[in-house]
Amino acid sequence: MDFKELLQIVGSEPLFESSLLLTGMDDPFIVQRQLTRWKRAGKIIQLRRGLYTLAPPYQQVKPHPFLVANHLQSGSYVSNQSALAYFGLIPEYTPVVTSVTTMRPGERETPLGVYIFQHIQKSLFYGYRLVDLRNGMQAFLALPEKALLDLIYLQPGGDSHAYLDELRLQNLERLDIQVLKQLAERASRPKLLRAAERLEELAKLDIAEYENL
């Protein structure tokens, strides 16, 4: 396989797995050697073992950070500050993409950025959906209500008034309070139930201030 053949196979894909290229190959080591050469030549970028993206100027579609996060760690979804910023619930730009997983926690530094994976129990692995991103890409992303609860669950003292104030939450009219309560009740954690009540209070204040503008 030469580089022109690679472009024909994966040229329109934001990411590709080496396993895609190995199908039907009599000698998979030939492909592996080619991938190593293309990486050294700056034609492809390796994100983890077996996961690559084309490098500019060969790259037709720039991979969305959330798509990269999903592929770096299977069985994960983007949550916490990353999801909250995406939904406009916090003002900060979040250069590090944070996800939750039932697997081991960890941090991956890649040429495309830093990705953090935080561990949650299997009983809390819900409240996410497949979201359409740009250029036909999709990624698993927490519901805004679940992103808040995940962050609060993982943060010591996350249900306190002080911490919730520190988040500088905004646009709380976008939250579905009933969904927030249902997700907290499903978790059956006193901390999250308290947080849901306090978030409901904050949302009511936020809506009242918005209506008075």
Residue pairs with C-beta under 8 A, 6 or more apart in sequence:
1 21
1 30
1 31
1 34
3 38
3 43
6 21
6 34
6 38
6 44
7 54
7 58
9 16
9 20
9 21
10 16
10 20
10 21
10 54
11 54
11 58
11 60
12 60
12 61
13 61
14 53
14 61
14 62
14 63
14 64
14 67
14 135
14 137
15 47
15 51
15 52
15 53
15 63
15 67
15 68
15 71
16 51
16 52
16 53
16 54
17 50
17 51
17 52
18 31
18 32
18 35
18 50
18 51
18 52
19 50
21 31
21 35
22 28
22 31
25 31
35 44
35 46
35 52
38 44
39 45
39 46
39 52
42 55
43 54
43 55
43 58
44 52
44 53
44 54
44 55
44 58
45 52
45 53
45 54
45 55
45 111
45 112
46 52
47 53
47 68
47 71
47 72
47 108
47 110
47 111
47 112
48 72
48 108
48 110
51 71
51 72
53 59
53 63
53 112
54 60
61 135
61 137
63 112
63 137
64 133
64 134
64 137
64 139
65 97
65 112
65 113
65 115
66 78
66 82
66 86
66 97
66 131
66 133
66 139
66 141
67 133
67 137
67 138
67 139
68 97
68 110
68 112
68 113
68 115
69 76
69 78
69 82
69 97
69 99
69 115
69 139
70 76
70 77
70 78
70 99
70 139
70 140
72 108
72 110
72 115
72 117
73 99
73 101
73 103
73 106
73 108
73 115
73 117
75 101
75 102
75 103
76 99
76 100
76 101
76 103
76 117
76 140
77 99
77 100
77 128
77 139
77 140
77 141
77 142
78 86
78 97
78 98
78 99
78 139
78 140
78 141
78 142
79 98
79 99
79 100
79 128
79 141
79 142
79 146
79 147
79 150
79 151
80 98
80 99
80 100
80 118
80 142
80 147
80 150
80 151
80 154
81 90
81 92
81 94
81 98
81 151
82 94
82 96
82 97
82 98
82 99
83 141
83 142
83 144
83 147
84 90
84 144
84 147
84 148
84 151
84 167
85 92
85 93
85 94
86 141
87 144
87 147
87 171
87 174
88 170
88 171
88 174
89 144
89 147
89 148
89 169
89 170
89 171
89 172
89 174
89 175
90 167
90 168
90 169
90 170
91 168
91 170
92 168
95 113
95 114
96 113
96 114
96 115
96 116
97 113
97 114
97 115
97 116
98 115
98 116
98 117
98 118
99 115
99 116
99 117
99 118
100 117
100 118
100 119
100 120
100 125
100 142
100 150
100 154
101 117
101 118
101 119
101 120
102 119
102 120
102 121
102 122
102 125
103 117
103 119
104 119
105 117
105 118
105 119
106 116
106 117
107 114
107 115
107 116
107 117
108 114
108 115
108 117
118 154
120 150
120 153
120 154
123 187
124 150
124 153
124 187
126 146
126 183
126 186
127 142
127 143
127 145
127 146
127 149
127 150
127 183
128 140
128 141
128 142
128 143
128 146
129 140
129 141
129 143
130 138
130 139
130 140
130 141
131 138
131 139
131 140
131 141
132 138
133 139
142 150
143 179
143 183
144 174
144 175
145 175
145 176
145 179
145 180
145 183
146 183
148 175
148 180
148 195
148 199
149 180
149 183
149 184
149 187
149 192
149 195
149 196
151 158
151 167
152 158
152 159
152 163
152 191
152 192
152 195
153 187
153 189
153 191
153 192
155 163
157 163
158 191
158 195
159 191
159 192
159 194
159 195
159 198
161 198
164 195
164 198
164 199
164 202
169 199
169 202
169 206
170 206
171 206
172 199
172 202
172 203
172 206
172 207
173 203
173 206
173 207
173 210
175 199
175 203
177 199
177 200
177 203
180 196
180 199
180 200
181 196
181 200
183 192
183 196
184 192
184 193
184 195
184 196
185 193
